[in-house]
Structures are given as structure tokens and as C-alpha cells.
């Protein structure tokens, strides 16, 4: 027994020490991010001086000493170390050698992460166009100079004024060679021309090799380290210095002249979603584990803790990848299917939309997580999880209401509450300063079971993917409409209201409002009058806590399908003045004790409940005294009936929402198969026609 007590204390101490160490790492990372941002901001201020001679040399020094000579050098070296150790996994060795290899492997992985985080902050903080275009070319271009792939920490040696420009001309040569191959030899110097660009002329093609860090970035987007990789690409897409033409030359956006408008980064994002949402028909819906394709029954402490971290990481990764895919898809559409601000051919775009791997992966992921939630909902109620996630995603803000009012072309009523979700809030670039996300640290261990954590993850991703799929579908219907105007049947999407851009403000529809238990109309303020006609009302009085007697004669309880009111009678029997209002969705329980009815509704969780200031609601509890025990029980039955109807409606709405999400995935897959069948028929007809002509 003493041994078990000692083990329990040791386990608790280890958990506390682990949480304390994690918090120290988070605080240290936050301080380092702040310092890095300070110096990058200082660098951006220096480059904004517009002294070209100074800027050209400063940009060359940064590229040579910082970007190529330090960041990319360590990144490539770490990639080679990881590759060699991965290839040598099957070989035998001593335990000391294995331990050393493990340390070297961890160090190499850390260097890769640090390189990506630094570049992410650079693209986010610096706006100087020549520098950003050079860094973008060095990071994203498919080719990389073989001379810069060595292990020497001093790649360029000591340089004098004669050979000061050693990096800028070579990068210009890489970009210009690619452009010459595709466009006939125009020079695309990233730094804007000059003698430093001319120095790179005549570089042979065999001086370049496939870029290791670009391949690593694509691999991370589709597999490990997805979170930080999506942050880097997200900041690159949002930096104005890299326009669509530059991204096309760097191989990020496809060329409009290509037969297939496919981006390798779009394929990598689709691969991640497909890999992590492949359905296992023989699996039982118990909990999401390291690979969400597998389910496990075991819920032991250590395994449950690991699953919790995995579910949190999975949620963030899927949110980042799907949001990044939406950003990339918008850039691809604008670059490929528009010209001069006008849409090109609608039919080819329709083919792209229905054959896009990312759209297919996004919709199949939505159907996967929706079916996962549906199977969990067969055994347990998930209303609490949906309401919690709804409250996090859909908020009522003045900014959202302004967008809705201006974009909707309809009157805005003050009595209506507009709840909206801004998809742009989930862009990976919004979290580059969050040390918890970057370190993938998690909150202290909770008492939740593994099933609860998996349910939260699945509900969160279902609502997120539903918003993204709805955004794409709205854009598709608007893009392919004959007039290019917003369809009359869909008014819950708002944004710039342009046919060439996504509407990223989603107003919650009636289904979501019902599931989230949201108030679609404002609760009347205390002191206002309401009409009692058509409402259930019961005369009562407030209980005095010090003396069990009736007080405040002339009080009535009004029970509505969505809220209850405590009101004072007026001379007009059809009118009363509100003293307190409580939504039914916030009521936890009610109990009748003789003539007294107790209603529990915690004020900490009821921001819309009013009446605490006048003493009616005390510590989240409402106590009312009725004329008889029978009356108290009757009121409780009415209250329970309305609360049960509200819960049943939410359960039915959840089931309807999940069914619609699953239908979306099946609809896209069916469209894909029909498109494939049509293409196969066309190919067969062409083959038969060629045979007849022969």
C-alpha cells in the first residue's frame, strides 16, 4: 500500500514537473519570437530608406550570410542527416551508436524546424520586394546551386569588393533561365536588374540540382511537420512582394498554358487530407489515435494522454492544411481562370473544380469526420460539444455585423443577432506568434476520457470543413452563374462581393443556430413590458432565504419555448414588466421541494441572463414559491417539457447536419466518377473514329 502511495505521488510530481518545463519552453520561445520580430522589423525599416546602393549591398549580405549561408545551409545539412539515418534504420549497431544517432536525428529535426520558423517570420515581417523575391526564389524554386549544398560553414569564404555579389546573380540566373525556357529568354532578375544581376549570366544547367528544401517542404505538407510548413507557405502567399507571376516562375502556381492546372503544393495538401481520412470499414468508432484511420478501445492513462495530444495536433493540422488549401486555390483560380479582372471560360473551370484533388480530399474529409461523429452520437449525446465549438467559431461582433449588413443588401434589424464565422481567422499565418501551436504543446492533463477527446476533435473538424466546403461551393455557383452575381438562394456568405474572390464570412444558418442553442432574437431588457397573451404564465412569489415565507406578491413566471421570464404584474392583465430573463438552453436542472421550485442556471455561463443585480438570481439559482405543491410540480413539468423539446430538436438538427455533410462528400465523389466516365467515353469514341479513318 505504501508503495502504491509513493508511486501515485511520484506520478503526480512528474506530471507537474512536465507541465512546468513545458510552460518554461513556451515562455522562452515567446520571448525569442518577440526578439526576432524586433530585429526583422528593424531590418524592414532599414530597407525602406530607398537608398538603392545601400539596399542592394544589404540584400546581398543578408542573402549570403543569413539566408543561404546559415538558414538554408543548416536546413539542407539536416535533411541529409535525417535521410542517412532513415536509410540506416535496418542496420545493426551498438546501443551507444544508436543513442548517438538518435541525438543527431533529434538535432537535425530541430534545425529543420528552426529554419522554417525563421523564414516564416521573415516573410511575415519584411515587405521589401527585392529581398522577399530573392528569398522566395531560394526557398521555393525547384533548382538549387550545387555549390551551396556543401557542409562547409563558410561557403563563400572571405570576399572582397570585387566579388561581393555571389548569391544575388546566381539566384537571378536560376529564375531567368527558367523564364527563358518558357518565354524565350527574357531576364527576370529578382532584384530589379543591375550589374549584380548580370554577373550570373552564363551559369550552366549542370551547376544546379533539385532543391532539397523544396522537396522537404512538400513532404512536410503531406506528412510530418505539417503545421509549421503550412505557416511558412501561408505567409508566402500573403506577402504582396510575391505576385502570381513570381509564384508561377517558382513552381507554386501552375501556368495557364499547361494542359493540367495542377500545383504540386495543392497535391501535397490533398495528399495529407486523403492520408489522414481514409475510412476503415471494419473499424469501430471509439477514438481517434495517432492515425485517425485506426480506432482503439484501450483508454489507459498513458495512451489516453498520447491520444489527447494527437487529437489536438490533428485538429490544428487539418485546420491549417484545409485553410491553406483554400488560400492556394483562390490564387490558382485568379491566376489561371481570369484575365484583366474578367472570367475566362467557364467550362474548363467546371472541369477543374470537379476534378480537383484538393476539393475531393476536402469533401471526403468532411464526410469522414461527419460519419465519425454520427457513429459516436448513436451512443452518447454530443450536443454539449457542438454548442461549445459553435460558441468558439460563431461570434457576434460589430465588425461581422457591418460586413453582413453592407454585403447582404438587406435591412439590418437591431433586434436580430447576427452570428458569423470568419474563415480567415483560421489561416495558418495568424498563428505564427503562438508558441503553444509552434511547439505543439498542450494543456495540463484533464479527466476527460479518450472518447470525449476524440469526439471534440471530430466535431471541431466537421464544423470547420463544413465552412470551407460551403465557401467553395458558394464561389463555384457564383463563378459559373451566367450573370456572375450572387445566387438568390444563398445569402449567408459575405465578403468583398466580387466574383473573383471567396466570400469568407459565413453567417450561421438556422440549423447551426438551433444546434448551438443561440438566441436568434435579443432577450428583452429588464424593465421592459411583454405581452402575456399566448404565453404560459404562473403566479408565484420570490422565496426569502432567511425566512420561509412568501415575498413580493404579484410576481409571475412566464415560460416560453426558448426562455423564461420573471415579471411583475401590471394593472393591465395582459401586460407585465420583466424582472429577470433566462434562456432555457442555460438551465442545468430544476427540482420541486414542496411549494418551492428551484432552477439551476449558472450565471458564469449565462451572459444573456439578467436579474442577478436585483437579487432574483443568486449564485446561479432561481427559487420561486407557488400557491401549492401541485402548482409547483405542474410548473416543473411544463419547464421540463420545453427543455426536453429543446434537447430533442438539437439532437435531430445535429443528425440532419451530419447527414448533409456526408451527402456533400458523396455528391463530389459521384460527380468525379461521372466526369471520369464521360472522359472515358470520349476517348473510346475518338479511338474508334481514328480506327475507322485508318
N, C-alpha and C positions, 0 to 999 in steps of 0.2 A: 504493500500500500504506500509506504514511504517512497519507494522507487517511482511509482506512478505519479505521486505528487511532485516529486523532483523533476520528472520528465515534462509534466504539464507546465511547471514554472519555467523550465528551460526553453520549451517551445514558445511560450508567450514572450519570453525575453528575446528570443531570436527574431520573432516577428516584429517586435518593437524596434530592435536594432536595425533590421532590414528596412523598415519604413523610415527610420531616422536617416539612414545612409542614403536612401533614395531621395529624400527631401533635400539633403545636402547637395546631391548631384544636380537636382533641379535648380536649386538656388545658384549654384556655381555656374551652370550653363546659362541661366538667365542673365547673370552679371557679365559673362563673356559675350553673349549676344549683344547686350547694350553697348559694351566697349567696341565691338566690331562695327556695329552700326554707326557709332560716333565717328570712327576713323573713315568709314566708307562715305559718310555724309560730308566729312571734311574733304575727302578726295573729290567728290562731286562738286563741291564749291570751288575747289582749285581749277577744275576743268571748265567751269562755267565762266572763267575770266575772259575767254575769247581771244587770247593771245596765241595765235596759231603755232608759232615757232616753239613756244614753251609747251603747248599741249601735245604737239607731235612727238617731242622727245619724252615727255612724261608718259604718254601712252605706250611708246616703245619700251620704256623702262619697266612699266607695270606688266606688260605682256611678257617681257623676257625674264624678269626676276621673280615675279609673283605668280602669274597665271601658268606660263609654260615651265619655267624653271623650278617651281615649287609645287603648285597645286596639281597640275596635270602630270608632272613627273612622278610624284608620290602616288597618284591615282593609278597610273599605268604600272608602276612597280608593284603596288599592292595587288593589282589584278593578276600579274604574272605569278606572284607568290601563292595566291589563292588557287590559281589554275594548276600549278605544280603540285600543291598539296592535295587537291581534289583528285588528280590523276594518280597520286601515290597512296590513296586510301587503302587499296587492296594489298599493298606490300607489307611485309612483316618488319618489325623493328623493336627495339628495347622500349621499356616504359619511359626512361628518361628522354629518349628521342621523341617518343610520342608526345610527352608533356611539352617539350621544346617546340615541336611542330604546332601543337595546339596554341601555345602562346604566340608564335609567329603568325598563325592564322587569325587569331583574335586581333592582333595588332594591325594586320593588313586590312581586315574588315573595318576597323576603326578609322584607318587612314582614308579609306574609300568614303565613309560616311562624312568625315570632316571635310574632305574635298567638295562633296556635293553640297553640304551646308554652307560652306564659304561661297561657292558660286551662286547659290540661291540668294544669299544676302547681297551679293554683288549686283545681280540682275534686278533685285528689288530696290536697292538704294541709289544706284548710279544711273543717270539718264543720258550721259554724254554719248552721242550717237556713234562716233568712230570707235571708241573703246568697246562699247557693247557689241557692235557688229564684228569686231575682231575676236572678242571672247566667244561670241556665238559661233563664229566660224571654227575656232579652235576646238570647241566642245562638241558641236553637232555635225560638222562636215564628215562625210564617210571616209575621207582620206586624212592621213596624218603623216608628217615627215618622219622618216625612219631614223633620222639623226637625233630626234628628240625623244626617242624611246629607250635610250641607254640608261644605265644605272648610275652614271656619274652625277653627283650632286651639282657640279659646276659644268653644265652643258656647253656654255658659251665662252668660258674662260674669261680672262681679263681683256676687255675690249676698249680700244681707243676711240677717238672721234671718227676715224676713217671707217671703221666697221661697226658703228654704233647701232645701225638698223639691221638687226639679224633676225627678228621674228616677224615684224610687220610685212616686209616684202614677200616672205615665203607664204604667209597666210593669204596675201593678195594673189599670189601666183596660183595657189590651190583653187581659190574661188574663180579667178579669171579663166583658168584652164577649163574648169567645168562649164563655164559660160561659153567659152569658145567652141567647146564640143557641141553645145546645144543651140547656140545662136550665131555662130560664125565668127567668133574671135573678138568680141567687144571686151574691153578691160573693165572689170568690176572691182576696182580697188576699194576695200572696205574702209580705208581711212580717208578716202576722198581724193586720191591722186598724189602727185609729187614725186621727187626723186627717190624717196624711200620705197615707193611702190614699184618704180622701175627696176630697182635692184633685184627683184625676184624674177625678172624675165629670163626665160631660157632654162628653168628648172625642169629636169627630166621626170617623166612619169614614174620611172623605177625608183625615184627617191622617196616615194610615198608608199605607205602600207595602209591596210584597212584600220580605221580608228578603233582602238580597244575600248576607250571610254564611251564612245557612242554605242558600240555593241553591248557594253556593260549596262548602259542606261536603258537600252531596250529590254535587256534581260531582267533588270530590276523592276521595270514597269510591269512585266508579265509574270514576275515571280517574287523573289525576296526583295526586301527594302523598297517596297512599292510606295510607302508613304513619303519618304524623303525624295525619291525620284520624281514623284508626281508634283511635289513642291517646286523642284527645280524647273521642270517643264512648264508648270503653271506660271511662274514668274517670267519665264522667257516669252510666253505667249502674251503676257500683259505688258511687256516693255515696248513702248512705242518706237524705239530705235530699230527694232526688227520687224519690218513690214512684211506683207505677204510675199513680195518678190524675193526678199532676202531669205525667208523661210523656205521658199521653193528651191533656191540655189543650195541651201544647206540640207536638203532632203527631208525636211519636216512636212511640208505641204506638197501634194502631188502636182505635177504640171498639167495645165488644162489640155495640152497637146497629147498627153498619154491616153492610150485606149482605156485603161482602168485607172480611175481616180482613187488610188489607194495610198494611204500614208503608212509607213512601217510603224509609226508610233500609234496610229489608230488600231492597227492589227495587234500590237503589243497589249494595249488596253483591253481589247476584245478577248485576247487570249487569257488575260488574268481573270476576267469575269467568267469566261467559259470554264476554266480550270477549277475555279472555286465554287461553281454552282452546278456541277454535273450531278444529276439525280441518280441515286441508288435505289432502284425499286424494291429491293429486298430489305432495306434498312427500316428501322423503327424510329419514329420521331421522339428522341429522348433529349439530346442536347447537341449543340454544335461543338466540335472539337477542333484540333489543330487544322485538320482538313474538313471543311463543312460538308464534304461528300460522305463522311462517315459519322455514324452515331454510336454512342456508347451508353451502357446502362450504369456503369460504375460512377459513383459520386463520392469517392473517398476525398479526404481533406486536401491532400497534396494535388490530386488530379483535378479536383474541382477548382482549386486556386489557379492551376495552369490553364484550365478551360476558361476561367473568368478573364485572364489576361488575353487569351487567344480571341475570345469573343469581342472584347473591346478593340483589340488591334484589327480584327476582321472588319468590324463596323467602320472604323476610321479609314481603313484601306479601300473598302468598297465605295464609301462616300467620296473619297478623293479621286479614285480612278474614274468613277462614273461622272463626277462633276468635271474632271479634266477632259474626259471624252466629249462632253457637251461643248466645252470651250473650243477644243480642236475641231469638232465637227462644224461649228459655226464659221471658223476661219476657213476650213476647206470649202464649205458651200459658197461663202462670199468670194473666195479666190477662184473657184473653178466654174461656178454656175452663174456668175454675174459679170457684167462689163459696163463700165461707165455708170454704175448705180442702177442698172436695169437688169432684169432677169433675162437669161438666155433661154434655151429650150427647156420646156417643162418635162417632156417625155424622158429624155436621158436622166434628169434629176429623179424622176419617179423610179427609174430602174436602179439608180444609186441608193435611194432610200430603202427600197425593198431588198436590195442585195448587200447592204452594208453589214459587215461583220459586227461592228460595234452596236448598231441598232438591234441586230438579232441577239447579241450577247446581253444587251441591256434588258430587252423584253423577256428573254428566257430567265435571266436572273430575277426579275420581278416575279415571274410565275413560280420560280423555285422557292423563294422566300415566302411568298403568299401561301403556297401549298404547305410549306413547313409550319407556318403559323396556324393554318386551318386544321392540321392534324393535332397540333398542341391544343387548340381550342375545343376539340372534341372531348377532352378530359377535364380541362380547367378553364375558368373564365379569365380572359385576357383584357377585360375592359380597363382595369387599372393601368396596365402597361400602355394601352392605346391612349388613354387620357393623359398620362404623364408625357409621352412622346409628342402628343398633339400640342400640349401646353408649351413644350420646348420649341417646336417648329413654327407654330402659327401664333403670331402676336398681333396685338392691336397697337399700332404706333401712328403718330401723326404723319410721319413720312410715308408709310404704307397707304394711309387713307388719302393723302394728297395724290399719290400715284394712281390709286384706284379711281378717285373722283375725276382726275383730269384725263385718264386714259380710257375710262369706260363710256364717256359721252352720255352720262345719265345723272339725274339729280342725286345728291348725297344727303341723306336724312340723318340728322343728329341722333335720333333715337335708335338707329341701326348701328350695330357694332361690326366693323369690318376686320376680320382676322385673316391675315395673309402671311405667306411664307416666301422669303426672298431666296431663290436658288443660288444667287451669287454669294450669299453668306457661307456657302459650303465649298467655295473654290479653295484648292489647296494653298494658294498664296496667302490666304487670310490667316494661316496658322504657322507661318514660318518663324514667328517670335514665341510660339508656345513651347516652352521647354518640355512640358509633360508629353506633348504629342511627338516631338522630335526624339525624346529619349524613350518613348513608348512606355512610360511609367504609368502606374495605375494607383487607384485609391487604396487605402488600407483594406484588409480583408473584411468582407461582410458576412452576415449569417445567411445570405440567400443561397438557395440550392443551385446546382448546376442547371437544372431545367428552367429556373426563373431567369438565370443569366442568359441562357440561350434564347428564351422567349423574348427578352428585352432586345437582344441583338437582332432577331428576325423581324420583330415589329418595327424597330428603328429603320432597318434597311428596306422593308416593304414600303413604308411611307415615303422614304427618300427616293427610291427608284420609281415609285408611282408618280412623284412630282416631275422627275426628269423625263419619263416616258410621255407624260401629258404635255410637257413643254415641247418635245419634239413633234408629237402628233399635231399640236396646235399650229406649229410652224409649217409642217408639211401641208396641212389643209389650207393654210393661208397662202403659202407659196404657190401651190398648184391651182388655186382658185382663178377663174378667168379674169376677174377684176383686180385681184391682188389685195382685196380688202378683208377685214376681219369677218369671219363667219358669224352670222347672227346667232347660231345655236351655241356658241361658246364665248361667254363674256366674263369668265373668271380668270383670264390671263391678261396681265398688263405689263407694260414696259415702254419702250420707245415708240411702239405702234408703227413700226416700219416693216415692210415686207421682207427686208433683207436681214433682220435681226431676230433673235429669240426673245420672246416675252418671258422674263424670269421672275415676275411677281405673280404668285398663284394665290388667288382668293379661295379660302376654304368653302367647299360646296356644302349643301345641306347634309349629305351623308357624313362628311367629316365633322361637321358641327354637332351632329347628333351623337357620334361616337365619342367625341372629345368632351361631351357634356357642356358645351359652350353656350353662353347666353347670346342668342341672336338679337335680342332686343334689350335695351337698357332696363335694369330694375328701377322702378320708381324711387325717387329720393324720399328720405324720411321727412315727414311733414306735408307731403302731397296727398291729395284725395284720390280715391279709386272708387269705381262703381261696383256695387255688390251684386247687381243683377246678373244671373247666370253663373255665379260662383258658389262654391261650398263654403259656408261660414258657420262658426260655432261660438256661442257666447262663452266667455271664460274670464278669468282674472289672473293677475300675476301672483305667484307664491312669495310670501315673505320668508326669507331664510331664517330669521330669528324667532318668529312666532308663526306656528302653523295655523294661519288664518288667511282668509281671502282679503286681497287688497286691490285697489284700482278697479272698482266695479265699472262696467261699461266697456270692457275690453272684449274684442272678438278675434278669433283665429280664422284666417282665410286660407283655404288650401286650394292651390291651383295645380295644374298638371306639371308645372316646371318650378314653382317656388311657393313658399308660404309667407304670409304677412301677419304681423301682429298689429292691430289697428284699434283706434278709439272710435266709438260710435259718435254719430252726429245727430242733430235733430232730424235731418233727412234720413229716413230709414234705409235708403238706397246708397248712401254715401258714408265713407269713413276715412279717417286720417291715419296714414301709415306711421307706426312707431318703430318697426323693425322688419327687415326682409331677408330671407334666407333661401338660396336656391336648393331644390331637392337633391341635386347631384352632390351636394356637400354634406348631406346628412349621413352619418355613420350608422346610428341606431336610435330606436325610440322604445320607451318602456312605460307602462301604466302602473302606478302604485296607488291604488285606491282612486281618489278623485284627481290625483295629480298625474300629469303626463310629462315625462322627461324626454327631451330631444337633444341628441349629442351632435354638435356641428362645430368642430374646432375652428376658432377664429383665425388661427395662424395659417390655415389653408383656405380661408374663405375671404378673399379680398373684397368680394362684392357684397358680403353680408353687412348689414348696417343695424345698429341698435346697441352696440357694446357701450357707446358713450353714455347712454341713458340707463344703463344697468339692467336692461332686459336680457341680454346675452352675457352670462357670467362664466368665464373660463371655458368658453365653447359649449355651454349647456343652457338650454332653454327649458324653464319649468313653468307649466300652466296649470291652473286649478279650475276644474269644471264643476257643474252643479251636482253630478252624481257619478258613481263608479261606472254605470252603464254608458253615460255620455263620454267619459274618459276612454273607455275601451272602444267605443264607436269611432271616436276621432282617430285613435291609433290605427284602427282597421282601414279607415279612409287614407290615412297617411301612408301606411304600408302598401296599400293597393296602388297608389300613384308612384311610389318609389319602385315597386316591382315592375310596373308597366314601363317605367323609365329604363330599368335594367334590361328588361326583355327586348325593348326596342333597340338598345345599344348592341345587344348580342346579335339580333337579326341584321342590324346595319353592318356590324363587323363581318358577318358571314357574306353579306352582299358585296361589300368592298373587296373581300378576298376573292370572291368568285369573279368579279370584274377584272381584277389584276391577273388572275390566271387566264381569263379569256383573251386579254391583250397579248400575252405571250404566245398562245396558240394561234391567234389571228396572224401575227407576224410570221410564224413558222409556216402556216398554211400558204400565206402569200409567197413566201420564199419557194416552197415546193411547187406552187403553180407557175411561178416565174421560171423555175428550172425546167418544168415540163414544157412550157411554151418554147424556151430556147432549144430544147432537145428536138421538138417537133420541127422547128425552123431549120435546124441543122440537118435533120433527116430529109426534109423537102429539098434543101439545097443540094445535098449529096445525090438524091435521086434525079434532080434536074441535070446535074453535071454528068451523071451516068448516061442519061438519055441523049445528051448532046454528044457524048463520046461515041 
